[in-house]
Amino acid sequence: MIIHVDLKDNKIWIQRDGTEIGIANQLIAAGVPKKDIVLGFHAPYKRSLTEFAVS
């Protein structure tokens, strides 16, 4: 599996991203705000250190 993405509570949860460019970068380029993207592959405490949504 290269990419695993879930849609939960009107947010895009990226659970796994094995792409070179990064699916989050592609979503941002397509106009999705960072506040609507959760990097689910990071522990919750690490998510708060990013510019993306925590949950």
HUBELGI-V218826 format. One record per backbone hydrogen bond with DSSP energy under -1.0 kcal/mol. CO is the residue of the C=O (numbers start at 1). NH is the residue of the N-H. If there is no record, write none. Layout:
((CO & NH) (CO & NH))
//
This chain:
((2 & 18) (4 & 15) (4 & 16) (6 & 13) (8 & 11) (11 & 8) (12 & 38) (13 & 6) (14 & 41) (16 & 4) (22 & 26) (23 & 27) (24 & 28) (25 & 29) (26 & 30) (27 & 32) (28 & 31) (33 & 36) (34 & 37) (34 & 53) (36 & 12) (37 & 53) (38 & 14) (38 & 40) (39 & 42) (43 & 46) (43 & 47) (44 & 48) (46 & 49) (47 & 50))
//
